[in-house]
Amino acid sequence: MLTEYRPLSANEGRDDVTALHLLRPDQGDDDGKQKLISGTANGDLQLVSLPDPEDEYDQDVRITYFATQGLAVRSSDLLSREGQTDLLAANLGDSKIVLYEIASEKPKICPSSQLEIQPGIRADGHASPNHRAWTTTFLSSSSLAVGAGPSEEPINIHSITEAGLSPEGSRKLGLRSDLNTVDETKKPYSSVYSIVPLPASNGSAGDGTVFLSGAYDGIIRLHDLRSDREVEQIYVDIADDSAIYSILPQGRERVVAGTSRHNLLKVFDLRLGAKCYSHLDAANQSSAKEAPMDPSSDYNIFLRPNSSQAGFTSRGNGWSRNRSIESSIYNLTSSSPHSPYIYAGVENAVMSIAFTEILDAHPDPVFFDAWTADDEKNGKVATRTFEGQDVVELAMYDQGAIMKLCVQRSPWETWRACQPKIGNRVSALIDERWKGANEFGP
């Protein structure tokens, strides 16, 4: 069931939602209501308790306010602590980082700790101009990472103690790298927009020591706080240097990134980068020759429909439909690191992407039911699959030297084109829906 909530007198731009967190039932009190935390560009930061949609007599929206001093909410992160009060970290204005202890029974929540991010000093002795904090992320229950810039050291790691945030960063990281694939003529002077710790399922220790960062220069970097190096591995798209706005690790092998331009979603193989690197204390590797890197392992997807589907965000007025065609990818999320579904926040829309083969006769039963065109034609669509009219057709290209462009067939076209091969399927690098841009028809 869809529940919509719109604050009174909300205006675009001034009231843009810049932070959003859904609290699990065990993160709130015992009233059973759905709760969320919402932050906006006008300085509102609220804990909202939504009414029960199944109770016609319950129409009250209860709001607990966080004190922000009217400063814009730039970013936030939520930390769930077992047996303790949950913490909310928020970036207010250009430089203030605050911690809140979440208590829904209070009418107003004041910061329990706060600090100011200071601009770095350039080689000429002057402070970095236009410096500000861009993102805040809990690496663990005892450390908070702040992405800032432009600066030579745009990543600040702050300890969280019983007294609150440590005002002096326990460590500052730059973007310097000794990896040959980085253009050495570029100064490591940039802004970091996204920081994401690698979960234990990716092979890290799970304590926040290993994390990814995305920067203005379009490079994703892997950092390990146990190392004395600032950067351990990089992921670069040689064809596009759009700023990295959002990062989402998927499974043990893949990381997806949202960029600042053209609805571009980048997909990288975590195991491959500018050099071989393992953040585990692994045993000695085999001396056998490794297989060459698959050039199709890294690719870019345009998260916008083709011209015939331009109105995919049909809800709302025509102005919003037009605005959603060209956008940044502001946020990426998933229900778990192993879910094939990811959700991308673009302008005026949230897109759901499923990494699966559309004609797989035996899909993962946890997430999908098998789909056939005959079932849909006869109205026998399973509850855990999709309907053809809800599927958009996207375009993609690989990050190799050839940069081959591909577009997607519709589900019906895909089924018809692959019909002779369904009985004897051959594994392919990409899903059957993709076809070369010069291939006409199904």
Order of alpha helices (4+ residues) and beta strands (2+ residues): beta-beta-beta-beta-beta-beta-beta-beta-beta-beta-beta-beta-beta-beta-beta-beta-beta-beta-beta-beta-beta-beta-alpha-beta-beta-beta-alpha-beta-beta-alpha-beta
